Amino acid sequence: MSNFMIILLVTSAVILTACVCLLGLLLSRRRLQTKPAFQYPVPAEEATKGTSRTLEDGEVVVYNIAEKKAGELMERFKALMVEKKPYLNCRLSIEAVAVNLGTNKSTLSKLINDRFGMNFRQLINSYRVKEAIDLYSSDNGLTMDELRAASGFNSVSTFTSSFFRFTGCTPAEYFKKATNR
């Protein structure tokens, strides 16, 4: 009976050791598979490089390469708006503009909010208001509805409220003043 007990104890110890090893292996694989926290995709060697500029009051502002890339993205955004005028499409989305610029909508949205102090829709509507003013200047025989549609606005209410926001008066008031000048 003692040989049987020894065999049983050894077998139990081997099985227990195998279970502990298997559990350790599973836990180590799980640790290896966890994703690190998201970091802004700026290479480490570039993140330490900085450029600076001096403001009028003498204060020196230092910013890193990520700031430079954000500025470049905003320049490409402005160029896209001037050259291709995507805002004339009443169904324009931030996703479409982001894809066109080679970025994502979150990055573009944050940059627009930070740089222009307004959201994407408000900024697009500001371009549309300017377009309506330019259209009226070149052809003052257009009706309000023709101006609205030609400048990319889908609804009368958005046309009117955006116009008021950026000019301080309704489209009819603005164009009446422009005609009287």
JOLINRA-V540557 format. One record per residue. N is the residue number from 1. RES is the residue in one small letter. SS is DSSP state (2 for helix, 1 for strand, 0 for the rest). PSI is psi in degrees with one decimal (* if undefined). Layout:
n:N res:RES ss:SS psi:PSI
n:N res:RES ss:SS psi:PSI
//
This chain:
n:1 res:m ss:0 psi:-30.6
n:2 res:s ss:2 psi:-34.4
n:3 res:n ss:2 psi:-39.7
n:4 res:f ss:2 psi:-40.9
n:5 res:m ss:2 psi:-38.9
n:6 res:i ss:2 psi:-43.7
n:7 res:i ss:2 psi:-41.8
n:8 res:l ss:2 psi:-42.5
n:9 res:l ss:2 psi:-43.3
n:10 res:v ss:2 psi:-44.6
n:11 res:t ss:2 psi:-43.1
n:12 res:s ss:2 psi:-40.3
n:13 res:a ss:2 psi:-40.7
n:14 res:v ss:2 psi:-44.3
n:15 res:i ss:2 psi:-43.1
n:16 res:l ss:2 psi:-42.6
n:17 res:t ss:2 psi:-41.4
n:18 res:a ss:2 psi:-40.8
n:19 res:c ss:2 psi:-42.2
n:20 res:v ss:2 psi:-42.4
n:21 res:c ss:2 psi:-43.1
n:22 res:l ss:2 psi:-42.6
n:23 res:l ss:2 psi:-42.9
n:24 res:g ss:2 psi:-41.7
n:25 res:l ss:2 psi:-44.0
n:26 res:l ss:2 psi:-42.6
n:27 res:l ss:2 psi:-38.8
n:28 res:s ss:2 psi:-36.9
n:29 res:r ss:2 psi:-38.6
n:30 res:r ss:2 psi:-41.1
n:31 res:r ss:2 psi:-37.8
n:32 res:l ss:2 psi:-27.2
n:33 res:q ss:2 psi:-12.3
n:34 res:t ss:0 psi:139.4
n:35 res:k ss:0 psi:141.2
n:36 res:p ss:0 psi:161.5
n:37 res:a ss:0 psi:146.1
n:38 res:f ss:0 psi:137.2
n:39 res:q ss:0 psi:144.9
n:40 res:y ss:0 psi:131.5
n:41 res:p ss:0 psi:68.4
n:42 res:v ss:0 psi:122.1
n:43 res:p ss:0 psi:144.2
n:44 res:a ss:2 psi:-40.1
n:45 res:e ss:2 psi:-28.0
n:46 res:e ss:2 psi:-31.0
n:47 res:a ss:2 psi:-29.6
n:48 res:t ss:2 psi:-23.0
n:49 res:k ss:0 psi:139.0
n:50 res:g ss:1 psi:156.6
n:51 res:t ss:1 psi:164.8
n:52 res:s ss:1 psi:163.1
n:53 res:r ss:1 psi:155.2
n:54 res:t ss:1 psi:128.6
n:55 res:l ss:0 psi:168.6
n:56 res:e ss:0 psi:-33.5
n:57 res:d ss:0 psi:6.8
n:58 res:g ss:0 psi:-9.2
n:59 res:e ss:0 psi:133.9
n:60 res:v ss:1 psi:127.8
n:61 res:v ss:1 psi:124.6
n:62 res:v ss:1 psi:133.4
n:63 res:y ss:1 psi:155.6
n:64 res:n ss:1 psi:-175.0
n:65 res:i ss:2 psi:-33.6
n:66 res:a ss:2 psi:-38.5
n:67 res:e ss:2 psi:-39.9
n:68 res:k ss:2 psi:-43.4
n:69 res:k ss:2 psi:-35.3
n:70 res:a ss:2 psi:-40.7
n:71 res:g ss:2 psi:-40.1
n:72 res:e ss:2 psi:-39.6
n:73 res:l ss:2 psi:-40.7
n:74 res:m ss:2 psi:-35.0
n:75 res:e ss:2 psi:-41.3
n:76 res:r ss:2 psi:-35.8
n:77 res:f ss:2 psi:-48.6
n:78 res:k ss:2 psi:-42.4
n:79 res:a ss:2 psi:-40.5
n:80 res:l ss:2 psi:-43.5
n:81 res:m ss:2 psi:-38.9
n:82 res:v ss:2 psi:-44.1
n:83 res:e ss:2 psi:-47.0
n:84 res:k ss:0 psi:-15.4
n:85 res:k ss:0 psi:56.3
n:86 res:p ss:2 psi:-18.3
n:87 res:y ss:2 psi:-13.3
n:88 res:l ss:2 psi:-17.5
n:89 res:n ss:0 psi:116.6
n:90 res:c ss:0 psi:-13.9
n:91 res:r ss:0 psi:18.7
n:92 res:l ss:0 psi:136.5
n:93 res:s ss:0 psi:158.3
n:94 res:i ss:2 psi:-31.9
n:95 res:e ss:2 psi:-44.3
n:96 res:a ss:2 psi:-41.5
n:97 res:v ss:2 psi:-42.5
n:98 res:a ss:2 psi:-44.7
n:99 res:v ss:2 psi:-43.1
n:100 res:n ss:2 psi:-32.7
n:101 res:l ss:2 psi:-4.6
n:102 res:g ss:0 psi:34.0
n:103 res:t ss:0 psi:-167.6
n:104 res:n ss:0 psi:166.3
n:105 res:k ss:2 psi:-31.6
n:106 res:s ss:2 psi:-46.5
n:107 res:t ss:2 psi:-46.4
n:108 res:l ss:2 psi:-43.7
n:109 res:s ss:2 psi:-46.1
n:110 res:k ss:2 psi:-43.3
n:111 res:l ss:2 psi:-41.1
n:112 res:i ss:2 psi:-45.0
n:113 res:n ss:2 psi:-44.2
n:114 res:d ss:2 psi:-44.4
n:115 res:r ss:2 psi:-36.4
n:116 res:f ss:2 psi:-12.7
n:117 res:g ss:0 psi:25.8
n:118 res:m ss:0 psi:166.2
n:119 res:n ss:0 psi:173.8
n:120 res:f ss:2 psi:-47.9
n:121 res:r ss:2 psi:-43.1
n:122 res:q ss:2 psi:-41.3
n:123 res:l ss:2 psi:-43.6
n:124 res:i ss:2 psi:-41.3
n:125 res:n ss:2 psi:-29.4
n:126 res:s ss:2 psi:-39.7
n:127 res:y ss:2 psi:-38.1
n:128 res:r ss:2 psi:-39.6
n:129 res:v ss:2 psi:-45.6
n:130 res:k ss:2 psi:-40.5
n:131 res:e ss:2 psi:-42.1
n:132 res:a ss:2 psi:-41.6
n:133 res:i ss:2 psi:-44.2
n:134 res:d ss:2 psi:-41.7
n:135 res:l ss:2 psi:-43.8
n:136 res:y ss:2 psi:-36.9
n:137 res:s ss:2 psi:-36.1
n:138 res:s ss:2 psi:-23.9
n:139 res:d ss:0 psi:90.0
n:140 res:n ss:0 psi:9.9
n:141 res:g ss:0 psi:-1.5
n:142 res:l ss:0 psi:143.3
n:143 res:t ss:0 psi:166.0
n:144 res:m ss:2 psi:-39.9
n:145 res:d ss:2 psi:-39.1
n:146 res:e ss:2 psi:-40.9
n:147 res:l ss:2 psi:-45.6
n:148 res:r ss:2 psi:-52.3
n:149 res:a ss:2 psi:-41.4
n:150 res:a ss:2 psi:-24.2
n:151 res:s ss:0 psi:1.5
n:152 res:g ss:0 psi:-0.2
n:153 res:f ss:0 psi:137.9
n:154 res:n ss:0 psi:-26.0
n:155 res:s ss:0 psi:151.9
n:156 res:v ss:2 psi:-40.6
n:157 res:s ss:2 psi:-41.3
n:158 res:t ss:2 psi:-39.5
n:159 res:f ss:2 psi:-49.2
n:160 res:t ss:2 psi:-48.4
n:161 res:s ss:2 psi:-38.1
n:162 res:s ss:2 psi:-41.7
n:163 res:f ss:2 psi:-43.8
n:164 res:f ss:2 psi:-41.8
n:165 res:r ss:2 psi:-41.8
n:166 res:f ss:2 psi:-18.7
n:167 res:t ss:2 psi:-17.7
n:168 res:g ss:0 psi:3.6
n:169 res:c ss:0 psi:166.7
n:170 res:t ss:0 psi:164.3
n:171 res:p ss:2 psi:-43.5
n:172 res:a ss:2 psi:-44.9
n:173 res:e ss:2 psi:-44.2
n:174 res:y ss:2 psi:-48.6
n:175 res:f ss:2 psi:-26.4
n:176 res:k ss:2 psi:-44.1
n:177 res:k ss:2 psi:-39.4
n:178 res:a ss:2 psi:-36.6
n:179 res:t ss:2 psi:-35.1
n:180 res:n ss:2 psi:-12.5
n:181 res:r ss:0 psi:*
//
